Amino acid sequence: MTADDDRPFECWAVRIGPGEERPIVPDEWADALVVIKSGDLDVECEEGGHQTFHRGDMLALHWLRARNLANLGADGVELVAVRRSIR
């Protein structure tokens, strides 16, 4: 669903390959609920702590003050996110 469909939500998917990292861009995940569709995701927070989340977990990365996402496993990590349209 996108704002172009006149729907009130945006939905997108992100894949992080084995051994890859994805730095957080400011406001990239603002107001988004994120579900881990597959794999194990390591989240590094701004204060330096790490937490690993698994398939089926639901996160609010913006509220966690995440600064980096990493796939430490041998399989890909797939994330699906949804938030209210900012339009």
N, C-alpha and C positions, 0 to 999 in steps of 0.2 A: 504494500500500500504506500502510495506517495501522495504528496500534496497535489500533484498534477491530476490525480483521480478525484479531487475534491473530498478526500477522506481526511479525517482528523489525525491520522497517525502516519509516521514514517517507519519503514522497516528495512533493514539492510543486514547483510552477512559479511563476515570477515574470516579469512582463513590464514592461519599462521603455520608455516611448514615446520618440520622437525628441526630443532636447533635454532630457529629464527626468533627474533625479538621484534617488538613493535612499540616504539616510544609513544606515549600519549600526547596528542596535540591538544592544547587548551580548548575546552568546551566541546571536543569531539564527541564525548559520551554524555554531555549534559542532559539530565532528565531521562536518560535511557535505561531501560531494564534489559539486561543481557543474559541470555541463556547459553550455557555451554552445550552445544549440540553433540560434539565429540571431542575426545582427547582430555588432557590434563593441562590446565593453564596456571602458570606461576604469575602472580601479581605482585609487583614491587610498589610500595606506597611511597609518597613523598618523604616520609620520615625514615625510610630505609628498611622497614619491615617487609617480609615476604609472606605470602600465603598461597597455597596451592588449592585450586578448585577443580572439580571433576565434572564429567558428563552429567547433565541434568541440573547442575547448580545454577541458581539465578543470582545475578549480581547487579549492583548499581556502582559502576566503576567511578563515576564522578564523586559519589558520596564517600567512597573508599579513599579518595584522594590518590588514586593510582597514578604512577608516572611511567611505568613500563610493563608490558605484557610479554611473557616469554613461553615458548613451548620447549620444555626440557625433555620431552618424550621422543619416541621413535615414530609416532604417528602424528598426522596433522591435527590441529585444533581448529574446530569450526565454532564460531560465535554467531548468534542471531540476536539482533538488537531491535527494540521498538521504543518509540517515544512519541509524544504529541507533536504534531506538525508545528514548526516554528514559523510558519507562513502567516 
